[in-house]
Amino acid sequence: MEAPANAQRDQLKRLAPRPFFRSRWVRAPEGVEELEPAQLAPGFRAAGVACGLKRGGATDVGVLACDSPEVRSALALTRNAAAAAPIRVCRHECDAGAIRAVAVNSGNANAATGDQGYRDALAMRDAAAEALKLDPRAVAVAETGTIGVPLDIEAVTTGVREAVAGLSPSAGDRFAEAIMTTDRGPKSCTLRLDGVTVSAQAKGAGMIEPGFATMLCFVQTDGEVGDADHALRSALAVSMERITVDAQMSTNDTVLFQATGAAGEPLPDGLLEAVLLQLAVEIVADGEGATRVGRVAVRSAGDAEEAERVARAIANSPLVKTALYGRDSNWGRISQAAGMALAGEDVGELGPDRIQAAELASDSAEVEISIALGRGDAEAHVYFSDLTPDYIRINAEYTT
């Protein structure tokens, strides 16, 4: 009897959901309760449907809506000079501080699509606004996928209307699936702490480099937030702005934060930062072809800009990234990358007395490396993924 009982217990253990806060670099706020990710924060509804942009009938259109007209919101958008149509619509046609809903599609970035692409992004937004009976300026739009391909706007607007008709407070999972592209799985959570609920959904796997990477991220809460834009920017500074997969800044990065205050309690300190950092690390871990995540910490730099420059040079070095993949504790690659970032300066020898790289040779999924420059008190860190043969395969085969 003992053996079957053990087998059943092992099976249940395999089927049990993994905890959301699982990175070694993320500290879960004390007392936080993890809820079913499909269940959105109170006052929010979502849906995900298939309109045909993706092959095989996968969900590719999502709508997320807030029931409260008192919502406070903030948008953070890519700084890429070749910004896609939905980014430009959000910049010029939306009230960033009072966003009630967002319409999203995956499979087509609607980037480099000219005036028609801009009109299509507006049409997508307007279809959601009309179906939700909202002011169009209270509806944001986000898109992700292939660049330079005209959008099948009739299919998308039909999908948007279908999604609005199917909005549910327990469809966060469907929405998270609808925004995926090369992601291996959805990234989402719903958490409760001190009477406040936060739910979030994100996507991202390739074309990842701050500001803030080819990623979409949506965060909802019933907590009270005084300055939504400040809260979001502060949390992004220690999370999404700290990651890289391939040093490529997207044309479509979008983060939307919405807070209703309906819980009557303030958003707990550190909760938004922890949620976004865990999602950021998940994006890196899900980097195209990635098998491991590294965190490079630069210490004793001359100033903040120098620390940042060195950290990014190491994190984006193909030699360092392949060493992470190959479990090779070759500190010389780290020294070279740091020296390249400081070209023209005299920092002396950057050897093993100043570089900690032993974890590269471990079997850990998350690896810490560090370098001390001995030039001041400034510090910086960046999370990055390894570079594998699968990254090349995925991007060589990606449709154009």
C-alpha positions, 0 to 999 in steps of 0.5 A: 500500500505504501508504494501506490501512496507515494506514487500518488503523492509524487504525481500530485506534487508534479501537478501542483502549481509552482510558486510565483516568487521563485527566483533567488533574486526576488524577495516575496513580501511577508504574508503575501498570498498567491491566488489562481492567476486566472482570477483578476484583481477585483473590478477587472475583466479580461478575455482572449480569443483567436482571430487567425493571426496565429497559426493553428487557432491559437489565441491572438486577441485579448481585451482587458477592462476595468469596471471602475471609472475612478481608475488611475493608470500609467503607461510606459512605452518603448523609446525606440525611434522606429516605434510601432503604430500602437505605441504612437496611438498610445502616445498621441491618442490616449489619456495615459492617466485614465486608461479603462481598457486595453485591446491587444493582438499578438502575431503582428506588431503593426510596425513599419506599416505606414499610415495604414498601420496607424489607422488600423491601430486606431480602428482596433482601439475604437472597436474596443471603445465602442463595444465597451461604451468608453471614450476612445481616449480611455482605451489603449492598444498594444500589438506584438509579433512580426514587423512590416506586415500589414494587419488584417484589421477586419479579423482583429476588430472582429476578434476585439468585439468577440473578446469584449462580449466574453469578458470575465473576471476569471479569464486572466489566463486566456488573456495571458495566452493571447499576448504570447509570441515565441514565449514558451508559456504564459507569465501571470500571477494574482496575489493578495497582501494586506487586503489588496489584490494585484494581478499581472500578465506579461509576455517576452522572449526575444528582442529584449533590451531596456527600455524595457525589452520586447515585452508587454506587461499589464498590472491591475490592482484594487489598491490605492495609489497616489501617483500611478506614473511614479509608482510604475516608473520606480518599479520598472527601474528595478525590474524591466529596465534591468534585463536583456536577452539579445541587446535588441530594443523593441518597437512595441514595448508597452506596460500598463498599470491600473489601480482602482483604490476600491480595496480602501487600502494602499498598495503595499510597499514593495509588492509592485516591485517584487511582481515586476522583478519576478516577471522580468526574470521570467522573461529572461529565463524564457529568452529565445533558446535560453537555458540559464539566467545570469545576474552580473553585478558591477561594484565600486564603479566611478559613477552610475553611468560607468557602472551601467555601461560595464554591466550591460557590456558584460551581460550582452557579450556573446562570449560571456553569454556562451560561457553561461551556456557552456558552464565555463567559469572563464573570468577572462571573458568578463574582464575583456567585456568590462575593459571594452566598456571602459576603453581609453581608461586605465583600470589596471588588471581585472583578474580573478581577485576582482571577478567572481565567476565560479557559479558559471561552472555550476548546474544552477539555473540562476547564476551570480557573477560580479566584478569590482572596478575599484574606481568609486562607490557606484553599483549596477546590475543586469539580468541576462540569459545565455546564448544557445544554438536554439536562439539562432534556430528560432530567429533564423526560422522566424517568419518575415 
